[in-house]
């Protein structure tokens, strides 16, 4: 079993069945050998952007949270250790949510499923195709 952290965009694409999520990545996410985690920061980001109307999805926020759970994603809380790692990150990526997700992936030693290639400028294992 491989633990993987899924970034916000990948989670949205998976739950919305968006074609921008490659078949290979979707299969990786659906594989029984994958244990998928979603940062609480991803849900926080979605809630903020939806409330500001900067993110429009096919369903409301509560339904997205339900879908996250129904699809077997485990929520990863933000722990003090994640923030210690966050403090040590170079300011390559300016998005605070992505920076926290990178810090969590590093701290938890998890590969990160993300289409964002800027993540590769950090010592995190990014999985995408």
C-alpha positions as CSV (number, residue, x, y, z in Angstrom):
1,X,0.0,0.0,0.0
2,X,1.4,3.4,-1.0
3,X,0.3,6.5,0.8
4,X,-0.1,9.5,-1.6
5,X,-1.1,13.1,-1.0
6,X,-3.5,14.6,-3.6
7,X,-3.4,18.3,-4.3
8,X,-6.5,20.5,-4.5
9,X,-6.7,20.6,-8.3
10,X,-6.3,16.9,-8.7
11,X,-8.9,16.2,-6.1
12,X,-11.4,18.5,-7.9
13,X,-10.6,17.0,-11.3
14,X,-11.1,13.5,-9.8
15,X,-14.4,14.3,-8.1
16,X,-15.7,16.3,-11.0
17,X,-14.6,13.6,-13.5
18,X,-12.7,16.2,-15.4
19,X,-10.9,15.0,-18.5
20,X,-7.8,17.1,-17.6
21,X,-7.1,14.3,-15.1
22,X,-5.2,11.8,-17.2
23,X,-6.3,8.2,-17.4
24,X,-3.0,7.1,-15.9
25,X,-3.4,9.3,-12.9
26,X,-7.1,8.4,-12.4
27,X,-6.2,4.7,-12.5
28,X,-3.4,5.4,-10.0
29,X,-5.9,7.1,-7.7
30,X,-8.4,4.3,-8.1
31,X,-5.9,1.5,-7.5
32,X,-6.4,-0.6,-4.4
33,X,-2.7,-0.2,-3.7
34,X,-3.1,3.6,-3.2
35,X,-4.1,5.1,0.1
36,X,-5.0,8.6,-0.8
37,X,-4.9,11.6,1.5
38,X,-6.3,15.1,1.1
39,X,-5.0,18.0,3.2
40,X,-7.5,19.8,5.2
41,X,-5.8,22.8,3.5
42,X,-7.3,21.7,0.2
43,X,-10.8,21.8,1.6
44,X,-10.1,25.1,3.2
45,X,-8.9,26.5,-0.2
46,X,-12.0,25.2,-1.9
47,X,-14.3,26.7,0.7
48,X,-12.6,30.1,0.4
49,X,-12.6,30.1,-3.4
50,X,-16.1,28.9,-3.6
51,X,-17.4,31.5,-1.2
52,X,-15.6,34.2,-3.2
53,X,-17.0,32.8,-6.5
54,X,-13.5,32.2,-7.8
55,X,-14.2,28.4,-8.0
56,X,-17.5,27.1,-9.4
57,X,-18.1,23.4,-9.2
58,X,-21.0,21.2,-10.2
59,X,-22.1,20.8,-6.6
60,X,-22.0,22.8,-3.4
61,X,-19.1,22.6,-0.9
62,X,-20.8,20.1,1.5
63,X,-21.4,17.7,-1.4
64,X,-17.7,18.0,-2.4
65,X,-16.7,17.0,1.2
66,X,-19.2,14.1,1.1
67,X,-17.8,13.0,-2.3
68,X,-14.2,13.2,-0.8
69,X,-15.2,10.8,2.0
70,X,-17.3,8.5,-0.2
71,X,-14.3,8.1,-2.6
72,X,-12.1,6.9,0.3
73,X,-9.9,9.9,0.6
74,X,-8.5,10.3,4.1
75,X,-8.2,13.8,5.5
76,X,-4.7,14.9,6.6
77,X,-4.8,17.5,9.4
78,X,-2.3,20.3,9.6
79,X,0.2,19.4,12.3
80,X,2.9,21.6,13.9
81,X,5.6,19.5,12.2
82,X,4.1,20.5,8.8
83,X,4.5,24.1,9.8
84,X,8.1,23.6,10.8
85,X,8.8,22.2,7.3
86,X,6.8,25.0,5.7
87,X,9.0,27.5,7.5
88,X,12.1,26.0,5.8
89,X,10.7,26.0,2.2
90,X,12.2,28.4,-0.3
91,X,9.8,30.9,-1.7
92,X,9.7,29.4,-5.1
93,X,5.9,28.9,-5.0
94,X,3.9,31.8,-3.6
95,X,0.5,30.0,-3.1
96,X,0.1,29.5,0.6
97,X,-2.1,26.4,0.2
98,X,0.3,24.7,-2.2
99,X,3.2,25.5,0.0
100,X,1.4,23.9,2.9
101,X,0.6,20.8,0.8
102,X,4.2,20.6,-0.3
103,X,5.3,20.8,3.4
104,X,2.9,18.0,4.3
105,X,4.1,15.8,1.5
106,X,7.7,16.3,2.6
107,X,7.0,15.8,6.3
108,X,4.9,12.7,5.8
109,X,7.3,11.4,3.1
110,X,4.4,11.0,0.6
111,X,4.4,11.3,-3.1
112,X,2.3,14.2,-4.3
113,X,-0.3,13.8,-7.1
114,X,-0.3,17.1,-8.9
115,X,-0.3,18.6,-12.4
116,X,1.6,21.6,-11.1
117,X,5.2,21.2,-12.3
118,X,6.6,24.0,-10.1
119,X,6.3,21.4,-7.3
120,X,9.3,19.6,-8.8
121,X,11.5,22.6,-7.8
122,X,11.0,21.3,-4.2
123,X,12.4,17.9,-3.0
124,X,9.0,16.3,-3.2
125,X,8.1,13.3,-5.4
126,X,5.4,14.5,-7.9
127,X,3.3,11.9,-9.7
128,X,1.7,13.0,-12.9
129,X,1.4,11.9,-16.5
